[in-house]
Amino acid sequence: MKKSAPFLMRSQAKRQTGVAAVELAIFMPILLAFLMLPIFFARVFWHYTIVQKAAQDAVRYLSTVPTAEMMGQTSAAAAGELAKDIIQKQIADIAPGLEMTTPYAYCTPPNGNSVVCGGLAAGTVPDSVRVSFMITLYDPFGKVDLGWFGLQMNVDYTMHYVGT
């Protein structure tokens, strides 16, 4: 009996030598899939936050442009172009290859018809200002299928014009 007990333990140990590697091979794809999903959503929410912040910064700038500048068509158009530059520079920081439509800066006079900043009649002060654009997000790793057109984020942010 004493001679057979060590023999049984050695044969059981031999059978157990590759079990950990097999378990790892079976469960590693599942663990990676569970890890990639939160990373993907974190990336989407990060892009969303940056895009919203860019729109807020541009609208905040437009809402505080001095009234004298907003009354002139050329200076109001220049303010609208600067708001577009604010958006493009902030979004260029997050992903150089990110597709973005041309941002628009709108000024809304008291009657409510939005026009591109600089398109108001001379001497008219806007009641509110707005920026609008869209970005398209693709998965760079190719693990998440976002469809042919990717994940599109439409941004439209409006703020009351306060002037100075």
C-alpha positions in Angstrom: 0.0 0.0 0.0 2.8 2.4 0.8 4.4 1.8 -2.6 1.3 2.5 -4.6 0.4 5.8 -2.8 3.4 7.8 -4.1 2.9 6.3 -7.5 -0.8 7.6 -7.6 0.3 11.1 -6.5 2.9 11.3 -9.3 0.5 10.1 -12.0 -2.1 12.7 -10.8 0.5 15.4 -10.8 1.5 14.5 -14.3 -2.1 14.8 -15.5 -2.4 18.2 -13.9 0.6 19.9 -15.5 -1.1 21.5 -18.5 -4.5 22.3 -17.0 -3.6 25.9 -16.1 -2.4 26.6 -19.7 -5.6 25.1 -21.2 -7.8 27.1 -18.8 -6.0 30.3 -19.7 -6.4 29.5 -23.5 -10.1 29.0 -23.0 -10.8 32.0 -20.8 -8.4 34.6 -22.2 -10.6 35.6 -25.2 -13.6 36.0 -22.9 -11.5 38.2 -20.5 -10.2 40.3 -23.4 -13.7 40.8 -24.7 -14.9 42.0 -21.3 -11.9 44.3 -21.1 -12.3 45.8 -24.6 -16.0 46.8 -24.1 -15.3 49.2 -21.2 -12.3 50.6 -23.0 -14.4 51.3 -26.1 -17.2 53.0 -24.1 -14.7 55.0 -22.1 -13.2 56.2 -25.4 -16.6 57.2 -26.8 -17.6 59.1 -23.7 -14.2 60.8 -23.6 -14.7 62.0 -27.2 -18.2 63.1 -26.4 -17.0 65.1 -23.5 -14.3 66.8 -25.5 -16.7 67.6 -28.3 -19.2 69.1 -25.9 -16.5 71.1 -24.2 -15.3 72.5 -27.6 -18.9 73.5 -28.5 -19.4 75.2 -25.1 -16.1 77.1 -25.4 -16.9 78.3 -28.9 -20.4 79.4 -27.8 -19.1 81.0 -24.7 -16.7 83.0 -26.7 -19.4 84.1 -29.2 -21.8 85.1 -26.4 -19.2 87.5 -24.9 -18.0 89.2 -28.1 -18.4 92.9 -27.5 -21.6 94.4 -28.9 -19.8 96.8 -31.1 -18.1 93.9 -32.9 -21.3 92.0 -33.3 -23.0 95.0 -34.9 -20.6 95.0 -37.8 -21.0 92.3 -40.4 -17.2 91.8 -41.0 -16.3 91.7 -37.4 -19.2 89.4 -36.5 -18.1 87.1 -39.4 -14.5 87.2 -38.0 -15.9 86.3 -34.5 -17.8 83.4 -36.1 -14.6 82.2 -37.8 -12.7 82.4 -34.5 -15.4 80.3 -32.9 -14.9 77.7 -35.6 -11.2 77.7 -35.1 -11.7 77.1 -31.3 -13.8 74.0 -32.2 -11.4 72.6 -34.8 -8.3 73.1 -32.6 -9.8 71.4 -29.6 -11.1 68.5 -31.6 -7.8 68.1 -33.5 -6.2 67.3 -30.1 -8.2 64.2 -29.4 -7.9 62.3 -32.7 -6.0 63.6 -35.7 -8.0 61.3 -38.1 -11.4 62.1 -36.7 -13.9 63.2 -39.4 -15.7 66.4 -38.7 -18.2 68.4 -40.7 -17.5 72.1 -41.1 -18.7 73.8 -37.9 -21.2 76.6 -38.2 -21.6 79.6 -36.0 -25.1 81.1 -36.0 -26.4 84.4 -34.6 -30.1 84.6 -33.9 -31.7 88.1 -33.9 -34.7 88.8 -31.7 -37.1 87.8 -34.5 -35.8 84.2 -34.3 -34.4 83.4 -37.8 -30.9 82.0 -37.3 -28.2 83.2 -39.8 -24.5 82.6 -40.0 -22.7 85.2 -37.8 -21.9 88.1 -40.0 -25.1 87.7 -42.0 -27.2 89.9 -39.7 -28.1 93.4 -40.9 -25.5 96.0 -39.8 -26.4 97.4 -36.4 -28.4 94.3 -35.3 -27.4 92.6 -32.1 -28.2 88.8 -31.8 -30.4 87.5 -29.1 -28.6 84.2 -28.9 -25.6 82.5 -30.5 -25.3 78.8 -31.6 -22.6 76.4 -32.9 -23.4 73.3 -34.8 -21.3 70.5 -36.2 -21.0 66.7 -36.4 -18.1 64.3 -35.9 -17.8 60.7 -36.9 -16.0 58.2 -34.7 -14.6 54.9 -35.9 -13.1 52.1 -33.9 -9.4 52.2 -34.7 -8.9 48.6 -33.5 -11.7 47.2 -35.7 -13.2 45.2 -32.8 -16.5 47.1 -32.6 -18.7 47.3 -35.7 -20.0 50.9 -35.9 -21.5 50.4 -39.3 -20.6 51.8 -42.6 -20.8 55.4 -41.4 -19.3 55.0 -37.9 -20.7 56.5 -34.7 -21.9 60.0 -35.5 -22.1 62.7 -32.8 -24.2 65.7 -33.6 -23.4 68.8 -31.5 -25.7 71.8 -31.4 -25.1 74.2 -28.5 -27.0 77.5 -28.0 -26.4 80.3 -25.5 -28.0 83.7 -24.8 -25.9 86.6 -26.2 -24.8 88.8 -23.3 -22.3 91.1 -25.1 -20.1 93.4 -23.2 
